[in-house]
């Protein structure tokens, strides 16, 4: 089979949906809007309950299929999961803020905000997704949040996808513009949970 990243960048999702690895298979199913199947793929992956990435994506799949409370359960579980570094641990609290905002449930907003404040430090701001927390907490201005990026095109595509999604949450009057920017890159950006949630926002 071709390299999964190549299939992803070329939009060959039907082929990728047969990949052996649950991450690639699940991402393809998300793009094909086969959300319940995508959720099961992420949730049934080996050690899925310990993988922050798998839990984040499983939550997105449940959210998109209309299972909002189950989605939040996955994102809550990701708070205790394994991540590569302290910056990555800031994504689950941000997702709680998103869920709480959309559900009109201040408990999730307050809990997510409290956890971001607890974990966030200025040095984390230099490591993505650290700036997401800085931006949501008001420590990072929108212009630098959107513009300060990477020279590597794949990393930059992922960063921009994420940045525009969170900018939409804080700037509702420009939300559609930001969500459209978040889904522009169908290559590496598809690796970000925000890419899929942005698709859902545009379909509302």
N, C-alpha and C positions, 0 to 999 in steps of 0.2 A: 504494500500500500504506500501511496505517496506520503511525504512528511505531513503530519497533522497541521502544523503551522501554515504550510503552503495551502492545504485544502481550506483552512480557515480564511486566509487572506484572499483566496479566489472565490469564496462564497460557495464552495462545493459541499454544502451541509448534508445533503442526502448521502453522499459517500462517507462523510465523517461520522454520520450517525451509526455506522457499523464498526467504528474503531474499537479496538480491544480495551483501550484505556478509558475508564469512566469519566475523567475530566473532559476529554475531547468529545466523547460520545454525548455527554450531558450538555456541553456548550452547543453542539450541533442541534440537539433536540430543542434547546431554548430558542435558537434562531428559527427553527421550523415551527415554533409555537406549539410544540407538543409538550406542554408544561407538566402535566402529571407524570408523564414518562420521564421527563428530565429530572423531576424531583426524586423519583425512585432511583434513578441512575446515580445521582449524587449521594443519596442516603444509604444505598446498599453497597457503596464502594468499600473496599477493605479499609478499616480504621477511619471511616468517615466521621465517626463521632468525636474523633480527636483532631480532625483537620479543620482549621478555621475556614480555609478556602471552600472546602466542600459544603460546610454548613452555611456559609454565606450564600453560595449559589443555590443550595437546596431551598433556603429561605426565599430567594428571589423567585424560584420556580413555583413555590407554594403561593407566594404573593400574587404572581401573575395569573395563577389559576383560580384566584378568588378566595384562597384559604388563608386569610390574613392572620388569624390568631396562630395557626400552625407555623406560618412564616416567622412570626415574632418569636415563637418557641425555638426555632432553629437559630435565629440571631442571638437569642439569650444564651443558648448552648455554646455558641461560638465565642462568648466571653471567656469561657473556661478552656477553650481549645488551644492547640499548639500553633504558634506562629514563628516565623524566622527571626523576628526582631521586635523591639518595643514599639516601633512606629506602626507596624502592621496591626498591633492590638487596638489601635485607635479606630479601625474601620467598624467593628461591631457596635461600639457605642454610638457612632455616627448613624448607623442603620437604625438603631433604636430611636434616635431623634427623628429620622425620616418617618418611621412607622408611627410614632406618636403624633407627629404633625398631621399625617394623612388620616389617622384614625380619630383624631381629636382627643387623644388620651395623654394628658399631661404627665402621667406617671412615667411613661417611657421617655418622654422628652427630658424630664428632670433627671431620671436615672442615667440616660445617655450623656447628658451634659455634665453631671457630677463625675462620671467615670472618665470622661475626656479631660476634665480639669485635673483629676488626680494623676493621670498618666502623662499629660502633655508637659514638655519642657522645651525651652528654646532650641536646644540642639536637635530635638526630634523634628523640628520644623524643616530641617534640611533633608530629611529622609522621607520620601513619599510612602504612605499617605499621611505622614505627620502634618503637612500643611492643611489637610482637610479639617482636622480638629482645631488648628490655629484659626482657620477661617470661620468655622462655625462658632467658635468662642469669642470672635472679634479681635483676635490678636494679629491677624493677617488681613491686609486690605485686598479687595477684590481684584484690582489691577495686577498686583504682583502674584496673587494666587493663580490667576489665569495665564499670566505671561511668563513667569519664571520657570523654564522647562529644561528638558534634556536635549543633548545633541543627537543621541541615539533615536532614530525614527520610531522604533517599536515602543520604547519606553515613553517617548513623548506622546505617541498616539494613546497609550493607556492613561497617561497623566491627564491629557486634555479631556478624554472621555469622562474621567472621574471629576475633574475640576468643573466642567460645565454642568454636570448633574447637580453638584452641591451649590453652585451659583444659582441654579434655577430654584432651589429650595428657599434660598434667602432673598431672592428677587422675583417674586411671583409675576410681576408685570412683564418681565422678560423671559418667563419660564419657557415658553414654547421655543423661542430662539435658542436658549441654552440646551434644551432637550434635543433639538435637531442637531446641534453641534456635537452633542454627546454620542449620537449614533452615526455620525458621518463616517468614522473609520470602522469599516467592517473587518479589518484585519486584526492586529494585536489588541485593539480596543475591545474586542469581543471577550477577552479574558477578564475584563472588569465587570463586577456585578452591576455597577451603575449603568453600563451599556444596556443591559436587559431591562432594568427598571425604567430607564428613560424611554425605551420602546413602549413600555406599559403606560407611562404617563401620556405619551403622544396619542395612544389609542383610547384614552378615557373619553 
